[in-house]
């Protein structure tokens, strides 16, 4: 009798243990940042493309294959040490192709920002080695972001800021359906978007302070030494505030980097306001963004004209909030 009781208890324990394992398995994220191989990532791209079509994205030729030779697209951007360009559309923010070790720029005259870009829209970009090896959340975000570039034709300050929103929000919808809301990949995307909205406001604020500083210098109100000293104080303060958001610092925080980032950040919060005003409806947000005025295939190097276009687009977007 005792043996039968022991057997029953063992069976009950095993049954409970099996049920517990099912629960643990269901709660475990479906994928981690390193759990998908090359073929799985290619298959994931096809899933993303199908998801994009449901959202009304036009098809693109990006990410159709894996490049065996292309690591990344290496660029450098540079601006004078006492001048802050508007954005990537500003001819004052110059650029070239190459890595840090191949650059001969005089850093006493120029602030330089080096960037290995994992993908570029509009050139049927393949999956580069750096993109293939990137964390899964980054991989998914970049595909949505770059494909968005081929949905509208606006100044880069509009395309990049809307691309940030259309990189994160659809990616979160996709990962929620594919991996679950509790997955690492979804939670990371959610956290990054929240932090970028905070970081964008920091860059907007410090951009204005630095611009005022450089205007005073050009007007002869302060010396070059005073300008560069105050610049260093502002850069360090911005770096501290960035650390407060992300828990890490930027290693290339200078005029070139700030101008580059403003291309993404100047209108990001406004873009997100449009999304919030739609009751977080992605389809409605896409409809609003597709309706952005003054779209065309090309924009000249007249930065004042570009600023005017962006101002009118911003007015349009504010009317949707």
C-alpha positions as CSV (number, residue, x, y, z in Angstrom):
1,X,0.0,0.0,0.0
2,X,2.8,2.3,0.9
3,X,4.6,1.6,-2.5
4,X,1.4,2.5,-4.4
5,X,1.1,5.8,-2.5
6,X,4.7,6.6,-3.2
7,X,4.2,5.9,-6.9
8,X,1.1,8.1,-7.0
9,X,3.0,10.9,-5.3
10,X,5.8,10.5,-7.9
11,X,3.4,10.6,-10.8
12,X,1.7,13.7,-9.3
13,X,5.1,15.4,-9.0
14,X,6.1,14.5,-12.5
15,X,2.8,15.8,-13.8
16,X,3.3,19.1,-11.9
17,X,6.8,19.4,-13.2
18,X,5.8,18.9,-16.8
19,X,3.1,21.6,-16.5
20,X,5.7,23.9,-15.0
21,X,8.0,23.4,-17.9
22,X,5.3,24.2,-20.3
23,X,4.6,27.5,-18.5
24,X,8.3,28.3,-18.5
25,X,8.7,27.5,-22.2
26,X,5.7,29.8,-23.0
27,X,7.2,32.7,-21.1
28,X,10.6,32.3,-22.6
29,X,11.4,34.8,-25.4
30,X,11.0,33.2,-28.8
31,X,14.4,34.4,-29.9
32,X,17.5,36.2,-28.6
33,X,19.8,38.6,-30.3
34,X,22.0,35.8,-31.5
35,X,19.6,32.9,-32.0
36,X,18.9,33.3,-35.7
37,X,21.4,32.1,-38.4
38,X,21.8,33.4,-41.9
39,X,19.0,31.3,-43.5
40,X,16.7,32.2,-40.6
41,X,17.4,35.9,-41.0
42,X,16.7,35.7,-44.7
43,X,13.4,34.0,-44.0
44,X,12.7,36.6,-41.4
45,X,13.2,39.3,-44.0
46,X,10.5,37.7,-46.2
47,X,8.2,37.7,-43.2
48,X,8.9,41.4,-42.6
49,X,8.3,42.2,-46.3
50,X,4.9,40.4,-46.1
51,X,4.1,42.3,-43.0
52,X,5.1,45.6,-44.6
53,X,2.7,44.9,-47.5
54,X,-0.2,44.5,-45.0
55,X,0.7,48.0,-43.8
56,X,0.6,49.4,-47.3
57,X,4.4,49.7,-47.9
58,X,5.4,49.7,-51.5
59,X,7.8,46.8,-52.3
60,X,11.5,47.5,-52.4
61,X,14.5,45.6,-53.7
62,X,16.4,46.0,-50.4
63,X,17.7,43.1,-48.4
64,X,17.1,40.4,-51.0
65,X,20.4,38.7,-50.5
66,X,23.4,38.5,-48.1
67,X,26.6,40.1,-49.3
68,X,29.7,38.0,-48.8
69,X,32.0,41.0,-49.3
70,X,30.3,44.1,-48.1
71,X,31.0,44.7,-44.4
72,X,29.3,48.2,-44.2
73,X,29.2,51.6,-45.9
74,X,32.0,53.6,-44.3
75,X,31.5,57.4,-44.3
76,X,32.9,60.3,-42.4
77,X,31.1,63.7,-41.8
78,X,32.8,66.9,-40.9
79,X,32.0,70.5,-39.9
80,X,34.0,73.5,-38.7
81,X,34.8,73.5,-34.9
82,X,32.8,76.7,-34.4
83,X,29.9,76.1,-36.8
84,X,26.9,73.8,-36.4
85,X,25.2,72.8,-39.7
86,X,21.4,72.3,-39.9
87,X,21.3,68.7,-40.9
88,X,22.6,66.2,-43.5
89,X,20.8,68.4,-46.1
90,X,23.1,71.3,-45.2
91,X,26.1,71.7,-47.6
92,X,28.1,72.9,-44.5
93,X,28.0,69.3,-43.2
94,X,30.5,67.7,-45.6
95,X,31.1,64.0,-46.0
96,X,33.4,61.5,-47.7
97,X,33.8,57.7,-47.9
98,X,36.4,56.0,-45.8
99,X,37.4,55.0,-42.3
100,X,39.1,56.9,-39.5
101,X,42.5,55.5,-40.3
102,X,42.3,56.7,-43.9
103,X,41.3,60.3,-43.0
104,X,43.7,63.2,-43.3
105,X,41.3,66.0,-42.0
106,X,42.8,68.6,-39.7
107,X,40.9,68.1,-36.4
108,X,42.1,71.5,-35.3
109,X,39.8,73.0,-37.9
110,X,37.1,70.3,-38.2
111,X,34.9,68.2,-36.0
112,X,34.7,64.7,-37.6
113,X,32.2,61.9,-37.1
114,X,33.0,58.4,-38.5
115,X,30.1,56.0,-39.1
116,X,30.0,52.5,-40.5
117,X,26.5,52.4,-42.0
118,X,24.9,48.8,-42.1
119,X,22.4,49.6,-44.9
120,X,21.5,52.4,-47.4
121,X,18.1,52.8,-49.0
122,X,17.6,53.4,-52.7
123,X,20.5,51.2,-54.0
124,X,18.9,47.7,-53.6
125,X,21.1,47.3,-50.5
126,X,22.0,43.7,-49.6
127,X,22.2,42.4,-46.1
128,X,25.8,43.5,-45.2
129,X,28.0,41.5,-42.8
130,X,27.5,44.1,-40.1
131,X,23.7,44.0,-40.5
132,X,23.7,40.2,-40.5
133,X,25.7,40.2,-37.2
134,X,23.7,42.9,-35.5
135,X,21.4,42.2,-32.6
136,X,18.0,41.0,-33.7
137,X,16.1,44.1,-32.7
138,X,18.5,46.3,-34.6
139,X,18.3,44.0,-37.7
140,X,14.5,44.3,-37.7
141,X,14.5,48.0,-37.1
142,X,16.9,48.8,-39.9
143,X,14.9,46.8,-42.5
144,X,11.7,48.8,-41.6
145,X,13.6,52.1,-41.4
146,X,15.4,51.8,-44.7
147,X,12.4,50.5,-46.6
148,X,10.4,53.5,-45.3
149,X,12.8,55.8,-47.2
150,X,11.3,54.4,-50.4
151,X,7.8,55.3,-49.3
152,X,8.1,59.1,-49.3
153,X,10.3,61.7,-51.0
154,X,11.1,64.5,-48.7
155,X,14.1,66.4,-47.3
156,X,16.3,64.1,-45.2
157,X,15.2,65.8,-42.0
158,X,11.7,64.6,-42.7
159,X,12.6,61.2,-44.1
160,X,14.9,60.3,-41.3
161,X,12.7,61.4,-38.5
162,X,9.7,59.7,-39.9
163,X,11.9,56.7,-40.7
164,X,12.8,56.5,-37.0
165,X,9.1,56.3,-36.1
166,X,8.3,53.9,-39.0
167,X,11.3,51.9,-38.0
168,X,10.3,51.4,-34.4
169,X,6.5,51.3,-34.4
170,X,5.9,48.7,-37.2
171,X,8.9,46.7,-35.9
172,X,7.2,46.5,-32.5
173,X,4.0,45.3,-34.1
174,X,5.9,42.7,-36.0
175,X,7.9,41.5,-33.1
176,X,4.9,41.3,-30.8
177,X,3.2,39.0,-33.3
178,X,6.3,37.1,-34.1
179,X,8.1,36.8,-30.8
180,X,5.6,38.0,-28.2
181,X,5.3,41.2,-26.1
182,X,7.5,39.7,-23.4
183,X,10.4,38.9,-25.7
184,X,13.7,40.6,-25.4
185,X,13.5,41.9,-28.9
186,X,10.1,43.6,-28.4
187,X,11.1,45.0,-25.0
188,X,14.4,46.4,-26.4
189,X,12.6,48.2,-29.3
190,X,10.0,49.6,-26.9
191,X,12.7,50.9,-24.5
192,X,14.9,52.3,-27.3
193,X,12.0,54.3,-28.8
194,X,11.2,55.8,-25.3
195,X,14.9,56.7,-24.8
196,X,15.2,58.2,-28.3
197,X,12.3,60.5,-27.7
198,X,14.0,61.7,-24.6
199,X,17.4,62.0,-26.4
200,X,15.8,64.0,-29.2
201,X,14.6,66.7,-26.8
202,X,18.1,66.9,-25.4
203,X,19.7,67.4,-28.9
204,X,17.0,70.0,-29.8
205,X,17.8,72.0,-26.7
206,X,21.6,71.8,-26.9
207,X,21.5,72.5,-30.6
208,X,19.8,75.9,-29.9
209,X,22.4,76.8,-27.3
210,X,25.3,75.9,-29.5
211,X,23.8,77.7,-32.4
212,X,23.4,80.9,-30.3
213,X,27.0,80.5,-29.1
214,X,28.4,80.3,-32.7
215,X,26.3,83.2,-33.8
216,X,27.7,85.3,-31.0
217,X,31.2,84.3,-32.1
218,X,30.6,85.2,-35.7
219,X,29.1,88.5,-34.6
220,X,32.4,89.3,-32.8
221,X,30.7,89.3,-29.4
222,X,33.1,86.6,-27.9
223,X,36.6,85.3,-28.8
224,X,37.4,82.0,-30.4
225,X,38.9,80.8,-27.1
226,X,35.8,81.7,-25.2
227,X,33.6,80.1,-27.8
228,X,35.6,76.8,-27.8
229,X,35.6,76.8,-24.0
230,X,31.9,77.3,-23.7
231,X,31.4,74.7,-26.5
232,X,33.3,72.1,-24.4
233,X,31.1,72.8,-21.4
234,X,27.9,72.4,-23.4
235,X,29.2,69.2,-25.1
236,X,30.1,67.7,-21.7
237,X,26.7,68.7,-20.3
238,X,25.0,67.0,-23.2
239,X,27.1,63.9,-22.7
240,X,26.1,63.8,-19.1
241,X,22.4,64.1,-20.0
242,X,22.7,61.4,-22.7
243,X,24.3,59.2,-20.0
244,X,21.2,59.8,-17.9
245,X,19.0,58.5,-20.6
246,X,21.0,55.5,-21.9
247,X,23.5,54.7,-19.2
248,X,26.4,55.2,-21.6
249,X,28.3,58.0,-23.3
250,X,28.9,59.0,-26.9
251,X,32.4,58.7,-28.2
252,X,32.1,61.2,-31.1
253,X,30.1,64.0,-29.6
254,X,30.9,67.1,-31.7
255,X,29.4,69.5,-34.2
256,X,29.4,67.0,-37.0
257,X,27.7,64.3,-34.9
258,X,25.1,66.7,-33.5
259,X,24.2,68.0,-37.0
260,X,24.0,64.4,-38.2
261,X,21.7,63.5,-35.3
262,X,19.5,66.5,-35.8
263,X,18.5,65.1,-39.1
264,X,16.8,62.3,-37.2
265,X,15.8,64.2,-34.0
266,X,14.6,67.6,-35.0
267,X,11.1,66.4,-35.9
268,X,11.0,63.0,-34.2
269,X,8.8,64.1,-31.2
270,X,6.4,65.7,-33.6
271,X,6.2,62.5,-35.7
272,X,5.5,60.6,-32.5
273,X,2.8,63.1,-31.5
274,X,1.1,62.4,-34.9
275,X,1.2,58.7,-34.0
276,X,-0.2,59.3,-30.5
277,X,-3.0,61.6,-31.9
278,X,-4.1,58.7,-34.1
279,X,-4.7,56.6,-31.0
280,X,-1.5,54.7,-31.9
281,X,-3.0,53.5,-35.1
282,X,-0.1,52.7,-37.4
283,X,-2.2,52.6,-40.6
284,X,-3.6,56.0,-39.9
285,X,-0.1,57.4,-39.1
286,X,1.2,56.0,-42.4
287,X,-1.7,57.7,-44.2
288,X,-0.8,61.0,-42.6
289,X,2.9,60.6,-43.4
290,X,2.2,59.7,-47.0
291,X,0.2,62.9,-47.3
292,X,3.2,65.1,-46.4
293,X,3.2,68.0,-48.8
294,X,5.9,69.1,-51.2
295,X,7.2,65.7,-52.0
296,X,9.5,65.4,-55.0
297,X,12.3,63.2,-56.3
298,X,15.1,65.6,-55.5
299,X,16.1,68.6,-53.3
300,X,18.8,71.1,-54.1
301,X,21.6,72.3,-51.8
302,X,19.8,75.5,-50.8
303,X,19.5,75.0,-47.1
304,X,17.2,77.9,-46.6
305,X,14.7,76.5,-49.1
306,X,15.0,73.1,-47.3
307,X,14.3,74.8,-44.0
308,X,11.2,76.4,-45.5
309,X,9.9,73.0,-46.8
310,X,10.5,71.4,-43.5
311,X,8.7,74.2,-41.7
312,X,5.6,73.8,-43.9
313,X,5.7,70.1,-43.4
314,X,5.9,70.5,-39.6
315,X,2.9,72.8,-39.8
316,X,1.0,70.1,-41.7
317,X,2.0,67.5,-39.1
318,X,1.0,69.7,-36.2
319,X,-2.5,70.1,-37.8
320,X,-2.8,66.3,-37.4
321,X,-2.1,66.3,-33.6
